[in-house]
Amino acid sequence: MEEQKKAAVISYDPAKDRAPQLVAAGRGLIAEKILEVARAFNVPVREDRNLVHLLEALEINSDIPEELYRVVAEVLVYVYKLDNAFEEHEADKTAK
């Protein structure tokens, strides 16, 4: 039997948040919808089954616990790098 798809969404704005937050999570159809919306808005997606497993135990809109800061920081660095690469690509397109 195929494992049910899971998804979690982390949000972090260093200007206003004291820690990253879990803002959405789900399994099955909810996970599919989360991924669909992410793709529609060009939100970077990173697969990490272990992290999703840990995050799904948290309450929605709760701060990520300190024990998970390191792994969440890795995800955020990944996202920031993708965002920067996208912005550079868009700037290059408009400069031509």
C-alpha positions, 0 to 999 in steps of 0.5 A: 500500500502506498504511503499517504502524501503529507505536507507542511507549510512553514512561514518566517518573517524575521522582521515580525516573527520570533521563530518560524511557524507552522502555518498549515499541515495535512495528509492526503487530499489536504496535502495535495491541495497544499502542494497545488497552491504552492505550485500555483504561487511558485512557492518552493517545495522541499521534500523532507519526510522526517521533518513533515512527520515531526511538524505534523505533531505541532498545532497550526500557527505555533512556533517551531520548537527550538529542537527543530531550528537547525533542520528548519533553518536548512529548509529556509536557507534552501528557499532563500537561495531559490528566491535569490536565483529566481530574482536574478533570473528575472532581473537578467530577463528584464535587462535584455 
